[in-house]
Every structure is written in C-alpha cells, then in structure tokens.
C-alpha cells in the first residue's frame, strides 16, 4: 500500500480525523510526517518521519518550534498557514522544500489542520507533511487532502450538532436544564472571582393547565414553542433562555443586577401579554427575579427566584416579583415587592396629612414615569431629566415631611431625619455613579423606586402615621375640622430635634 492509499484509507474510515491520523501516521515506518503543536508554536507530539525531516538527527521535535529548525522564509510561509487556522479556516496548505539543510531539497506538501477541544475551541495545530514525488502523486495527494478537509469539516459539524442535541430542549429549542446548570455554575465562578453580577428570571405561564385541559396538549406544545420564540427574539446578547420543565422557563442574565433584570422581566411580561398565541389567543406569565449572592449555592439562588415567582402567583399573577438581596431574615419583613407594572396608590397608604400624602402620591407618579421611560427606550436625556425631577421631589418631600412630624410632636423625628439624610446621600452618590457610567439606569430606578419611595414610605413612614392621625382627630374634635398641614413659618430646621424635646399628643 503506497502512501497516497494510506491517507485515502484514513479518510474513508476516520471516525475523528486526528484520532485516525494518530493511529496511521505515528508508526515508525510511516513516511508521512505528523505532529501536533501548541498554540505557542512548540510541538507536543511528533512521529519519526517529521522528526527526520525537521530535526535531521539533532534530537526530538517535542518542545521545539519550526522557527528553531527552518529558515526564516519557510517559517514565514508556515506562520501564515497557522494564522489561517487561528482565524477559523478548516485547513491550510503550502508547498515547501525539505530538508532545510539541503541546497534545494525536495518538494513537500505541508498541511495544517485545527485540533479542537470539546468546547469547539482551538487547542492545537496539527501538521501533515508528505513528499511530492511526481505530478501525478501531487495531484492525487491534493485530492485526497481535499477529501480529508471535507471529512474534517463534516465531523466538526456533527460534533457541534450532537452537542446541541444533548444541551437543547427538543420541543422549544431553548437550552435544557443540564445546559442551564452548567452555564450558571460557570457564571457563578466568575461572580466569585471577579465580582461580576448575575441574575436569574424564572418564568411560569399562568393557568397553563387550563390551556392543556381546554385546548389539548398539542395546543399547549404550540404555546410553549411560540413563547420560547418570543422570549428568545427579545433577549439581549448576554442573556440565555432555558426551559426548566413543563411550562417554566429560565433566563440567565450575565453581568446584570437585579434591578436591570427586573426591568427586562417587566418588558418581557408586557410583550407576552400583548401577543396573540395560536389556538389560545392571549395569555400571561408570572416572573420571579433573583440576583445571585456571593454566598449562594446554585440551589439557594434558584430557590430565591422560585419564592419570588410564588409571590407573583399568589399576588394575582401577570406580574414580576423580585427576591430581596439582603441575607438577614429581618429584611423580609419590611421588603415590599414591586410589581414593576406600576406603583399603585391606595387609600391605605394615606396618613391623614394632606401635605405628606400629596408628596407620597407625587413620588409614586415620578417613579412610574421613570419606569415607563426606561421600558419604552426613551432617550438618555429624557430619562436623566426624570431622574433629576424625582430627586428634587424627594428632597422637597423630605423637607415637608420633617416639618409636619416635628410640628406633630413625633418622638422619632430625629431618627427619621437622619434616615432621610442617609437616603439622600446614597441617592446622590448612585446618580453620580450613573452619570459617569459606573452604574446602570436600572440600579437608579431600583434604589429610588424601592428604597426611597416604596420601602421607606410603607415602612419607616408608617411609624408616624398614628401620631398624625391622632393629631388630626384631636383637632377635629376641637372644631378645627382638619389638622393644619402647613408647617409653622418660624420652625428652625437647621438641626433635627431630639426625642426628649418632643411629645406626641393623644
């Protein structure tokens, strides 16, 4: 069997090109030179034929590079082939005279092939060298190598396809659970090493069982396929969609804080609600958002997203709920979940003082306007204007509120004023970071809408509600009708009052 027939047999029976080359070309009697070098150019594996051609009795090829053994002009031509392989070419070929010590040498065909890892990334570069003994042999060799390249390409495509099948949900084309967990754990490693944020959106179709019961499982499958297509088409480049099972999907949001993930979730929720699905018409989804904490395991992180999803379901469905980021259980008590649809004012939020209530309603409206601007993709200048207005309204409201509770004799005024100052400082610092590109607009919204408007108003502010309502009731009994809401003009706000100076009247 001649050497051309050897290579031809390899092409016909190869399972993996490199494996076939190793089995055929490594024997000592092979006249086909074969070697594998690292991406740094140094050979890690070589058969006897290539060592005789390149080293000529001067030692082993392993650990050496082509530049150590060949003239500069030939090294340059081979380097060009290497670069083609690095750039993604399936093969590169050059005719070159060997051995290097000869005056002219004999012509050889030098073929470069990529050696890919299991992740389909380039790991090494293989060299196949064969003498061109005649024009006929040269032509036959070229044809055989062309077939080798074709087989190599086809096998690479097959490997990719098999990997896709193993990691893809058959029905929807999204990632399956195995692929999601693998990628999530890699992203969690990046969080631990580099501090890069990572969030998850857990999605559940509302009343999906009813869809299957009333329309059949085939219609349910169509809904799942259509929903996956809708979500996939609206994700960012850094996001990944997976089907967790049944009617549940997961979006893995790399380099994303929970505020930005929540805004993305709300945008997707709105788009799903506005879409029409074949066989069923309209449908809605509920979503839970959780940012991975450094101390979270995969199971703990997913559980927090699942709990947020459960709250969304329990609260009426068709909404987004966000898992708290704090690690203490006490924070759960005061954590107010925003629907991210809008902040809705209820009469239960009223304290009885018109100035305070009017300020709260204004901040609700500002927060909703900011969210709408973000979700609708308004220009940065418009968003910045709303942020500035919201900050200004927060400052004015805090001043008004402090005047009212001071006049009402609220014992916790000093502590409340201090809390205001802390929130203002945090807000201004965050907005400055946003202006310089260090924070996203989602982080600004999260802080202003949640920490300042929602949590503070429905948490800390409710501590003085009984005092204001008692004052209003007392004034009414005395014939005043309602308590005065305008603070005294002579009040000194240069420094907060101390609790010992204040008395809350019954």
N, C-alpha and C positions, 0 to 999 in steps of 0.2 A: 504494500500500500504506500503510494507516494504521499508527499506532504500536503498537496492540494486535496487529495482524497481524505486525509486525516481531518483537515479543517471542515471539509464538506460533511463528513460523518458527524463531526461535532455539531454543526448547525442543524442537521436533521434530527439529532437525538438529544439535544440540550434541553434540560429542564430549567436551569438557571444558567445564563451564559458563563458567568465567572466560575461556577462550580464545574461546568463542563470543561472549561479551559484548564482548570487546575488538574482535573483527572487525566486530561490528554497531554498537556504540554509540560507538566512537571517531570515526567520520566527523564532519566539521564540521557537516553538515546534520542530524544526529540531534537530535531533540527530547527524547530520553531521556537524562537526566543520569547519568553513570557516573564513578566514581572509586575508587581504592584507597588506603587509608591504612595507615600502620604502626601497630603496637600502642601506640605512644606518642601516637597521635591525629593526627599530621601526615600530610597527603596526599602521596603519592609519584607519583601518576598521576591525571589528570583530563581529561575531554573538554570541549569548548567549552560544551555545554549545562549542565553542572553548574557550570562557572565563571561563566556568565552569571547563574545562579540565586543563587549564593552570594557571588560577588565583586562583581557588578554594575559591571564596568568598573574595579575598583580593583586589578587585577593578576591574577597567576596564583594558582591554588589550591595548587599544589605547594609544600610546605614550611609550609603554614598548617593550622590546625585549625579545627574547627567552632566552638569557643569563641571564636576570633578574629573570627568573622563573624556569629554568630547570637545572639539574645537568650538570657538565662540559662534561661528556662523551656523553650525549644526544645532548648537544649543538654542540659538535664537529661533530657528525654524520649529524645533520641538516645543519651545516655550509658547509659541503661537498656537500650536495644537492643544497644549494644556489649557490655555486661556479659553479656547473654544469650548472645551469640556466644562470648565468652571462656569461659563456663561450659559450652559444648558444644552449644548449640542449633544446628540446621541452618540457621535463618534467623530474623530478627526484623523486624517491620514496624510502622510508625507513620504516621498521617496528620498532616501538618503544613502550615501556611500559609507560602508563599513568594511573592515575595522578602521578605527581612527588613525592607527599608526601607518597604514598603507599610503603609498603615494596617491593612488586614486581610489583603491578599494573596490568593492563590488556593490552594485545597487541592491538595496533592501527596501521593502515596504514596511513602514513603521505605523502601526495603527494604535490610536489611543481610544480607550473606552472608559466610561464612568462606572465606578463601583458605588452603588447606592446603599444606604443603610435602611433599616426597617421603617424609618420615618421619611423615606424617599429623599433624604438629603445626601449630597455628595460626600462620600467618606474617603475615597482613594481614587487613583487613576491607574488603570491597567494598560500595559504596553504589550502588543503582539508584534513580533518582528520576523519577517520571512524574506529569504533571498529571492530576488527576481532573476531567475536563471535564463529565461528566454521570453520573447514577446508573448508566446502562447501561454506560458506559465503565468506571466504577469497579468494577462487578460483574465485567465481562469481564476487567479487569486483575487483580482479585483471583484469579480462576480461573486465569488464565494464570500468575501468580506462584506459585500453589499447585503447578501442574504443574512450574514451574521448580524449586521446592524439592524436589519428589519426584525429579525427574531428578538434581538435585544430590546428594541423599542416595544414590540408587541408584548413581551414578557413583563416589561416595566408597567405598561398599561394594565396588564392583567393583575399584577400585584396591587396597583392602586385601586382597581375595581373591587378586588377581593377585600381590601381594607375598608373601602366604602361600604360594602355589603355588611361586613362584620360590625360596623360602627353606626349604621343608619337604620332608622325605623322604616320598616318596609312599607307601611301604609302612607305615611306623610312625607318621607324623605328627610325629615329632621334627624338630628343626632338621636341615638338611642341612649338609654340610661347608662350603659357601660362607658360610652364615649364621653358623656357629660361628666361623670365622676372622675375619669382620668384627667380631663382638661381642667376641671375645677380644682383638683388637688395640685396640679402644676401651677395654676394661678395663685393658689393659697401659699405655695412655696415662695412665689415672687412677692406676695404680701409680707411674708415673714422676713425675707432677705432685704427687700428694697423699700418696703412700706407703701407699695402701690395699692390703692384701694380696689375693692372688689365687691360687687353687689349681685344679688340674685332677684329675679322676678318670677314668682310662682303663679301660674295662671290656671284657672278652672272654669270650664264652661258652665254657666248657670242652667239648671234644670235639664241637664243633658239626658238623664234617664227618661224624661218625658219625651224627648225627641226620638229616642230609640223605641219607646213604647207606642207612640202615636204614628210614627213615620217609617219604622223599621230600621234594622241595623245597617242596611245599605245606605239609607239617608244619613244615619249617624256617621258612617265612614266618610261620606261626601263632605259633611260638615267639618270633620277633623282635617281632611285634606285641604279644604278651602281656607280654614282658619290658619293652618300652618303656612300656606302660601301667602296669605295676607300679612301675617306677622313677619315672615322672612323678608318680604318685599319692603318692609318699613323699618327694619333694624339698621343700626349703624354698622360700619365695617368692623368694629371691635366687638360686636355682640354676637352671640351664638345661641341658636334655638335648638332645644331638645324636647322630645316627647318623653315625659316621665312615665306615663302609663295611663290607660283609659282616656279620660277627657282632660288630663292635666299636662301642661307644658311648662318648661323652664327656660328662661332667658338668662344666660350668663353674661354679665356686663363687666368687662375688664376695665381696669383703671377708672372706675366710676364710684362716686359717693352715693349714698342712699337718696339724697335729695335729687340728684340728676336722674337716678334710676326711677324714682317715684314720678318725676315729670315725664320720662319716657313711657312708663307704665300708663299714666293717665292719657297720654296722647294715643297710645295703642288702644286703650279701653274705649275712647271716643270713636276711633276709626272702626273698631269692631261693631259698636252699637249702631253706627251709621251705614254699615254694609248690609247687603242683601245676600242671603245664602240660599242656594238651590234647594228646593224641596221643603225648606222650613221658614224662609223669609228672614225675619230679624232674630237676633239673639244677642245675649250679653255675656260678659265674662267678669269674674271677680279676681282680684290680684293681691298677692302679698309680697312686699318688698323687704329685703333684709340685706344690710351691709355686713360683710364678714369681719368679725373682730379678731385681733391677733390671737386671742386665747381660744377661739372657736375651733372645734373639730368640724369635719365635713358634716357629720350627723347633727351637731348642735346648730350649725349655721342653717342647714336645711330645716330643722325643727322650728327655728325662729321665723323663717319665711312661711312655713306651714301654719304657725299660730297666727301670723298676720292675715293669711288667707282665710283662716277660720273666722277671724273677727269681721272680715269683709263679708263673708257669707251670713254671719249672724246679724250684722247690721242692716241687712236688706239686699245684699248682692249688688252687682253692677257698680263696683267701686274699688278703689285702691286703698289698702291699709299698709302702714309702714311699721316694721318692728323697731322698738326702741334700741338705741345703740348702747345706752348705759348698761353696766353689768350688775348694778345693785337692784334688788327686788323692790326697794322703796320707790325707785323711779317709775315703776309700772303704775303705781297708784295715781300719780299726777300726770302721767303721759296721756295726752289727748290725741287720738288718732285723727288725722285729717283725711277727708275723702279725696282731696285733690281735685274734686269736681268743682267745688267752690265752698267757701266758708259761709254757712247759712246762719243768719241771725235769728235767735229765738227769744221770746219774751222772758224765758227763764234766765237769760244772761243779764237782765236789767237789774241794777242796784237800787233804782228809785231816784237817783240824782240825774237830772237831765244833762248836765254838762259832762259827767263821766260817761253816761250811756251814749250820748252823741259822739263822744270821742271813740268809744269802742266800735260803734257802727261804722264810723269813718275808716278806722283801721281795717275792719273787715272788708270794706269796699276797696281800699287800697291794695290789700293782699290779693283779692280776687282779680283786680285789674292787672297786677304784676304777673300772676299765674297765666292769665289769658294772653298777655303779651308774649310770654315765654313760649307757650304752647302753639301760638299762631305764627311764631317765627318773625315777629316784628324786628325792625332794625335795632341795632345795639343802642343807638342814640335815644330811641323811644323808650327802650327798657331802662336805660340809665336815668331818664327823666322821671319815670315812675318810681324807681328806687329812691331817688333824691326826695321826691314828694312824700313817699312813705316814711322815710327817716325824719323829715321835717314834721310830719303829722305825729309821729311817735314822740318826738321831743316836746311838741306843744301839748299833747295829751298828758304826758307825764307831769308837766308843769301844772296843768289844770287839776289833775287828779291829786297831786300833792297838796295843792291849796284847799281842795274840798275836804280831804281826810284830816288835814290839820285843823281846819275850822270845825269839823265834826268831833274832834277830840278822840280820834282813833289811837289807841295805845301803841300800835305797831308802826306808827308813822316813820320813825327814824329808820327802822329796819327796811321799810318799804321804799323809802327814798334811796337808801344805799343800794337796794336791788335795782332800782331804776338806773342809777349811775353805772352799775356794772353792765347792765344790758346795753346802755348807750355806748359805752366804751367798746364792748365786744362787737356791736353792730358797726361802728365806725371803722374798727380795725379790719373787720371782714370785708367791708365795702372797699377799703383801701387796697386790700389784697386782690379783690376782684378787678379793680381798676388797673392794676399792674399785671394782670394775667395769672396770678398765683392761685386764685380760687375761681370756680365756675359760677355762673349765674344761678344754677340750681342750689348751690350752697347758700347763696344770699337769700333766696326765697325760703329755703328750709329754716334758716335762722329767724328771719323776720316774721314769717307766717306762723311758725311753730313756737319758737322760744318766746318771741315778743308778743305776738297777737294772741295765739291760741292758748299756749300753756300758761303764760303769765296772767292773762285775763281770766281764764277759767280756773286758775289755781290760786296764785298769790292774791289776786284782787278780791276773790270771794271772801277773804278773811275780814275785809272791812265792810262788806255788804250789810251784815246785821246792824252795824253801827249807823250807817247812813239811813237804813230803813227805819231804825228806831228814832233817829232824829226827825225824819220826815213825818212819822206817825205822831210824835210829840208836838211838832209844830202845827199839824193839822188839828189836833185836839185843842190847841191854844187859839185856834181860829185863824191861823196864818194860811191855811189852805194847803200849801206845799212848802217844804223847806227851801230856803234860799239857796240857789246854786251858784251865785256869783261870789267869789271869794272876797273877803274884805280887802279894800284898797291899801290899808295900812299894814297888811301882813308882811312880815320880814322873812324872805325865803333864802336869805344868804347862807343859812346853816339849818340843817334839819333839827326839829325839836327832839328832845329826849323823852322816852316813855314816861318818866316820872313827872313831867310837866303837863301831861295830858290826861283827861278824864273823859271816858265815853259815857254820855248820859243815857239813862234808861228811858 
